[in-house]
Amino acid sequence: MDLDTALAAHSDWKVNLRIAISSQKTLDASRIASDCQCDFGRWLKGDGRVAHASSPSFKLCDTSHTEFHRCAGKIAEMINRKDFAGAAEQLEAGTPFSRASQSVALAIRRLKNEILQPA
C-alpha cells in the first residue's frame, strides 16, 4: 500500500466535500461513511491487518480512519439534505471532521514511519 497516496486521497476529501457543497451535488453518503470502500480501508481490513495488526500505529490508523469516514459521511448526509451552510461549517477547523482528518493523517504518517524503520 502506498501510504502517501492514502494520505493524499484522504486529504482530498475536504476539497471534494467543498465542491459538492458549491455544486449542490448529491453524494453517496453511506459509501463515504464506510471505512472499507476506499483502497486504504480495504488494505486496513485485509493485507495491512495481516502484516501489521500488532502494531500500535496500525491500530491507531484503523480507528482514526473509521472515525474520519464516519464524519465525512455525516457531512455528505447534510449536503444531501441541502443543509449546505451546516455542511460547510462542519469542514471548518475545530470540528469533528477537522479533528478526524488531522488524526487520520497523523496516524498514516506514524504507520509509514514505523513500517519504514528497520526491524
C-alpha positions, -999 to +999 in steps of 0.1 A: +000+000+000+013+034-009+007+053+023+015+087+006-014+080-019-037+071+010-027+103+028-034+124-003-067+107-010-080+114+025-067+150+024-087+154-009-120+147+009-122+182+023-119+197-012-143+171-026-169+179+000-165+216-006-170+210-043-202+190-036-214+219-014-207+246-040-222+225-069-251+212-046-242+177-058-259+146-042-234+122-027-234+085-018-233+092+019-234+055+030-204+047+008-185+078+020-193+068+057-179+032+051-143+027+061-138-002+037-148+014+004-115+032-003-083+015-012-067+023+021-097+010+040-096-023+021-059-026+028-065-018+065-091-046+067-071-070+045-034-072+038-025-044+062-042-062+091-024-094+082+010-077+082+006-051+109-022-060+133+000-060+163+013-025+156+000+003+178+003+026+148-018+003+127-045+002+154-045+040+156-048+041+118-077+017+118-097+036+144-089+071+131-098+060+096-131+047+107-139+079+125-128+100+095-152+082+072-180+085+098-175+122+100-173+126+062-204+106+058-223+129+082-213+159+061-224+141+030-258+135+046-260+172+054-252+180+017-279+156+005-304+172+029-294+205+012-280+218+045-251+234+026-243+260+053-242+234+080-221+211+059-197+240+052-194+247+089-185+211+096-155+215+073-140+243+094-112+240+120-121+225+153-150+204+141-152+166+144-143+163+107-113+185+111-100+166+141-107+133+124-088+145+093-058+155+114-059+123+133-060+100+103-032+120+086-010+117+117-018+080+121-009+073+084+024+092+088+032+073+120+024+040+104+046+049+074+075+057+097+070+025+117+069+004+085+100+020+070+121+016+102+144-014+100+135-042+125 
